[in-house]
Amino acid sequence: MLRPNELLAPHTWFKLGGTAQFLAEPTSVAELATLVRRAREEGLPMRLLGSGSNLLIREQGVPGVVIRLSAPAFSAVHLKNNTLTAGGGARLGHIISTAVREGLGGLETLVGIPGTIGGALHGNAGSRGGDIGQWTCQATLMSDTGEIFERSRQELVFAYRESSLDELVILDAQFQLERDSPEELTKRMQKQWIVKKAAQPLDHQSAGCIFKNPRGMSASMLIDQAGLKNARVGAAEVSDRHANFIVAGEGATSDDVLKLIDLVRERVFERLGVELELEIEVW
């Protein structure tokens, strides 16, 4: 079940970073619970890896157990009336297209946001059209002791790029959506996708947005104003298409990206007096 010294770079969008002490890909909820209890008994730290779209792995790697919910058991989708239930390992893009095809509106504004349902909920993924939290009515979770429990809408808290869902695993979630015409939803989704594709370096070796937008301001605009578009450290570069993205060129390392992040934060604070907060996770 545990694979030692597994390289994590191929499992992230940046394609950078070192190894996990152990990588585990359980095939069922029961197997996952057994793994979690065993790791806890051994005193091994645990982390959950989604699609790696919002993550940078350090060169020195990650101690403990990194868990991937890549098995079909964790990506099932069920529909009942206006409620869509999706596994935590399901791709957000697949859930959006399923909802649109079934004439269920709400999630289509999130098109183009990479990642899994679990990652999207943990960081309350969103765009100008709204966020995933506003449609979430229930979540099934697993603690770091292997205990499984549910949280109702009243127990869930969502804010800008964060949520109260900080347990080890989000097993699945329910979304209460709104009936709409599949044709209208498709048009809306395509329009959103075209706008996003034009503005962001989606096809490059990059992750999602590096920094959160400070209240009432755009991180990208601040980075631009600080004269940092195209700034480089080694083979890592601030994107010329969207300054809140960092592109990792051939030969780039995690250290290059981290140094560039530090450079951007220092320069924006020096020149504009604004402290940028990371949106991506660094392990």
Residue pairs with C-beta under 8 A, 6 or more apart in sequence:
1 24
1 26
1 31
1 35
2 22
2 23
2 24
2 35
2 65
3 22
3 23
3 24
4 21
4 22
5 19
5 20
5 21
6 19
6 20
6 22
6 23
6 66
7 18
7 19
8 17
8 18
8 19
8 20
8 23
8 49
8 52
8 57
8 61
8 62
8 66
9 15
9 16
9 17
9 18
9 57
11 49
11 52
11 68
12 52
12 53
12 55
12 56
12 57
12 207
13 51
13 52
13 53
13 55
13 114
13 205
13 206
13 207
13 208
14 52
14 55
14 56
14 57
14 205
14 206
14 207
14 248
14 254
14 257
15 205
15 248
16 56
16 57
16 248
16 252
16 253
16 254
16 257
17 56
17 57
17 58
17 59
17 61
17 254
17 283
18 57
18 58
18 59
18 60
18 61
18 62
18 254
19 61
19 62
20 61
20 62
20 64
20 65
20 66
21 44
21 61
21 62
21 63
21 64
21 65
22 44
22 64
22 65
22 66
23 65
23 66
23 67
23 68
24 35
24 65
24 66
24 67
24 68
25 67
25 68
25 69
25 70
25 71
26 32
26 35
26 67
26 69
26 71
27 71
27 73
28 71
28 73
29 73
29 74
29 142
29 148
29 171
32 67
32 69
32 142
32 169
33 142
33 146
33 148
34 146
35 65
35 67
36 46
36 67
36 142
36 144
36 145
36 146
36 168
36 169
37 145
37 146
39 46
39 64
39 65
40 46
40 144
40 145
40 146
44 63
44 64
44 65
45 63
45 64
45 65
46 64
46 65
46 66
46 67
46 144
46 168
47 62
47 64
47 65
47 66
47 67
47 283
48 66
48 67
48 68
48 69
48 118
48 168
48 169
49 55
49 66
49 67
49 68
50 69
50 89
50 115
50 116
50 118
50 119
51 91
51 114
51 115
51 116
51 119
52 207
53 114
53 115
53 119
53 207
53 208
54 114
54 115
54 119
54 123
54 207
54 208
54 279
54 280
54 281
55 207
55 280
55 281
55 282
55 283
56 207
56 254
56 257
56 258
56 280
56 281
56 282
56 283
57 254
57 283
58 254
58 258
58 282
58 283
59 253
59 254
59 255
62 283
67 169
68 89
69 75
69 87
69 88
69 89
69 116
69 118
69 169
70 89
71 89
73 87
74 87
74 88
74 89
74 90
74 171
75 86
75 87
75 89
75 90
75 91
75 94
76 85
76 86
76 87
76 90
76 172
77 84
77 85
77 86
77 87
77 90
77 94
77 95
77 98
78 84
78 85
79 85
79 98
79 102
79 104
82 104
82 176
82 177
82 178
82 179
83 137
83 174
83 175
83 176
83 177
84 95
84 98
84 99
84 102
84 104
84 174
84 175
84 177
85 172
85 173
85 174
85 175
86 95
86 117
86 172
86 173
86 175
87 117
87 171
87 172
88 116
88 117
88 118
88 121
88 169
88 170
88 171
88 172
88 173
89 116
89 117
89 118
90 116
90 117
91 115
91 116
91 117
92 110
92 113
92 114
92 115
92 116
92 117
92 119
92 120
92 125
92 132
93 111
93 114
95 107
95 117
96 107
96 108
96 110
96 111
96 189
99 105
99 106
99 107
99 108
99 175
99 177
99 185
100 107
100 108
100 182
100 185
100 186
100 189
101 182
102 182
103 179
103 180
103 181
103 182
103 185
104 177
104 178
104 179
104 180
104 185
105 177
105 178
105 179
105 180
105 185
106 130
106 134
106 135
106 175
106 177
106 178
107 132
107 135
107 175
107 177
108 185
108 188
108 189
108 192
109 127
109 128
109 129
109 130
109 188
109 192
110 120
110 125
110 126
110 127
110 129
110 130
110 131
110 132
111 189
111 192
111 193
111 196
112 127
112 192
112 193
112 196
112 197
112 200
112 202
113 120
113 125
113 126
113 127
113 208
114 208
115 125
115 208
117 170
117 172
117 173
118 169
118 170
119 125
120 132
121 132
121 133
121 136
121 139
121 163
121 165
121 170
121 173
122 163
122 165
122 166
122 170
123 161
123 162
123 163
123 279
124 131
124 132
124 133
124 158
124 159
124 160
124 161
124 162
124 163
125 131
125 132
125 161
126 132
126 133
126 160
126 161
127 192
127 196
129 192
131 158
131 160
132 158
132 175
133 156
133 158
133 163
134 158
135 175
135 176
135 177
136 153
136 156
136 158
136 173
136 174
136 175
137 152
137 153
137 174
137 175
137 176
138 150
138 151
138 152
138 153
138 173
138 174
139 150
139 151
139 156
139 165
139 170
139 172
139 173
139 174
140 148
140 149
140 150
140 170
140 171
140 172
140 173
141 148
141 149
141 150
141 151
141 165
141 167
141 168
141 169
141 170
141 171
142 148
142 167
142 168
142 169
142 171
143 149
143 167
143 168
144 167
144 168
148 171
151 164
151 165
155 164
156 163
156 164
156 165
157 163
157 164
158 164
160 212
160 213
161 212
161 279
196 202
199 241
199 242
200 239
200 241
200 242
200 245
201 239
201 241
201 242
201 245
201 247
204 239
204 245
204 247
205 247
205 248
205 249
205 252
206 239
206 245
206 246
206 247
206 248
207 245
207 246
207 280
208 245
208 279
208 280
209 219
209 244
209 245
209 279
209 280
210 219
210 244
210 245
210 246
210 261
210 264
210 278
210 279
210 280
211 219
211 223
211 244
211 264
211 265
211 276
211 277
211 278
211 279
212 219
212 276
212 277
212 278
212 279
213 219
214 222
214 274
214 275
214 276
214 277
217 274
218 244
219 243
219 244
219 276
220 242
220 243
220 244
221 243
222 268
222 272
222 274
222 276
223 229
223 238
223 243
223 244
223 264
223 268
223 276
224 243
225 271
225 272
226 264
226 267
226 268
226 271
226 272
227 267
227 271
228 238
228 243
228 263
228 264
228 267
228 268
229 238
229 239
229 240
229 243
230 237
230 238
230 240
231 237
231 238
231 260
231 263
231 264
231 267
232 238
232 260
233 256
233 257
233 259
233 260
233 263
234 251
234 252
234 253
234 255
234 256
234 259
235 248
235 249
235 250
235 251
235 252
235 253
235 256
236 246
236 247
236 248
236 249
236 252
236 253
236 256
236 257
236 259
236 260
237 246
237 247
237 249
237 260
238 245
238 246
238 247
238 260
238 264
239 245
239 246
239 247
246 257
246 260
246 261
248 256
248 257
258 282
261 278
264 276
265 275
265 276
268 274
268 275
268 276
269 275
269 276
